[in-house]
Amino acid sequence: MGTDDKFRNKTEEVTGKAKEGLGKVTDDESLEAEGRADQSKSHLKQAGEKVKDAFGKVKHAFKA
């Protein structure tokens, strides 16, 4: 997983947590839901990057 991708995904996750928290505090269900969606999207991206990393390691192992 590239460092830039890790940073972007983590930033999106943290932003989502902030939105969710702000939505709870202000009783804004829409903002809270948007925050949860941002977090879910970030987690999916992180999982996809981990799969790519794992595939790269397997591919490298067979070249050796």
Buried (B, 14 or more C-beta within 10 A) or exposed (E): BEEEBEEEBEEBBEBBBEBBEEBEEEEBEEBBEBBBEBBEBBBEBBEEBEEEEEEEEEEEEEEE
